[in-house]
Amino acid sequence: MFEWMAWTTPVAVFFLCIALMLFGMTVWEIRSPTSLRRGFLPMETTRGDRLFIGLLAAAYVNLAFVGLSGKLVVWLALEAEPSIWISFVLSMILLVVIMRRG
């Protein structure tokens, strides 16, 4: 069923985190409905809006890292491509910042 995608441990962890976040946000929303709030994003957002924007940003960070990792080897004279865990950590930090301050 999932053979069409290159499932590595970081990819599986990334999608598992997304599924857990969606489940957690659903429970949180049922228990405590959200209201509009203004942060550094140029619009009023709810928790769900910030989660969606954060997940999009996290996906773009991961895609950019995958696209640039080959070039980083050349630019920084690395022996091997940098670990995908770096982009996972960066994208989760960005997601947390957007959720808390966005």
PEVENGI-V173909 format. One record per run of one state. SS is the DSSP state (H for helix, E for strand, C for the rest). FROM is the first residue (numbers start at 1). LEN is the number of residues. If there is no record, write none. Layout:
# PEVENGI-V173909
ss->SS from->FROM len->LEN
ss->SS from->FROM len->LEN
This chain:
# PEVENGI-V173909
ss->C from->1 len->8
ss->H from->9 len->23
ss->C from->32 len->5
ss->E from->37 len->2
ss->C from->39 len->5
ss->E from->44 len->2
ss->C from->46 len->1
ss->H from->47 len->29
ss->C from->76 len->8
ss->H from->84 len->18
ss->C from->102 len->1
